[in-house]
Amino acid sequence: MTKNTFVEELKEGDRFDDLFLVKSVRLSETKAGNSYLILTVMDRSGELSGPIWDNVEAWQKICRAGEFIRLKGMVQAYRDKPQLKVDSVQPVDRDAVHLADFVVATTRDPQQMAEELQRLVRSVKDPYLRRLLNHFFKSGSVWDKFQMAPAAKGIHHAYAGGLLEHCLSMARVADMLAGHYEGVDRSLLITGALLHDIGKVDELAMEIGVVEYTDRGRLKGHLVIGCEMVAAAAAKINGFPPELLDQVQHLVLSHHGRQEFGSPIVPMTVEALLLSFIDDVDAKMNLIEQLRRKMEGGSMQWTEYQRSLERFLYLGGFEEKEMAEETAEATNTPARQQSLFS
């Protein structure tokens, strides 16, 4: 079955009859006690939500997270935002759809990113830290999951390959800043950049483009999970210095920067401070990149209010060709990208 229209193309008043992936469905109640569903559907270009008021029980059996549906309806405005008005829903066999139409993935070349990350690992001079990184990034199930994992459920790098893209981007910046500021331990900072979110391989699970928290992820969170993973890996390295392990774990536990942002402790070393700043910058710049990708042309325009940044943004869009050329120039790779789903 062919998908004809993507979410980013739908405007208020448009009618549609097309294929979508169910991102989430939630049962709720009106003040009068009547049940209704809040349905969120998605494709590779974005997502759209709306209520289902009728046939709730029947449609709840069809609209399950991670399932494909054929949806008929229109786009209407609710509080100045586009919303689904659903007319009918039909189940669709996942073997009948083209997965790449629905799963959001990194626009970077996955193989090139993996090779660059491993070159950075080889450049780490501290032998214990290099062995620690090789434990995670040379081979094995963690490395396999890391390359495909999203970096978040939403906001930034929330797509297949996003974790690899995010950590590699941070490691590039870490490498630059380690050479710029005197007294920074390059090996430690790059290790922190590559391992700070390692717990997300167990915190998040991605099934057919839908990102959810695992039970372990909800109970512990990726900072604690990552700290435990680092400790377990270091225990397998003969003679790994306890004080060095403390430093690496501090990087993992403090990288959110502030306790109100989820870190149990605040950064208290030069490397931890830099890491928290790099993480914050990279997350925000990815959010901005995603916004710019959805803009038409290069003219400056105002975005909708960005709740996570607590502001409107004045941005100009860019063409995909320009982005591919810039990425290729930065990584010395051809502009053609390799798909995660080919």
Secondary structure, 3 states (H helix, E strand, C coil): CCCCCCHHHCCCCCEEEEEEEEEEEEEEECCCCCEEEEEEEEECCEEEEEEECCCHHHHHHHCCCCCEEEEEEEEEEECCEEEEEEEEEEEECHHHCCHHHCCCECCCCHHHHHHHHHHHHHHCCCHHHHHHHHHHHCCCHHHHHHHHCCCCCCCCCCCECHHHHHHHHHHHHHHHHHHHCCCCCHHHHHHHHHHCCCCHHHHEEEECCEEEECHHHHHHCHHHHHHHHHHHHHHCCCCCCHHHHHHHHHHHHHCCCCHHHCCCCCCCCHHHHHHHHHHHHHHHHHHHHHHHHCCCCCCEEECCCECCCCECCEEECCCHHHHHHHHHHHHCCCCCCCCCCC
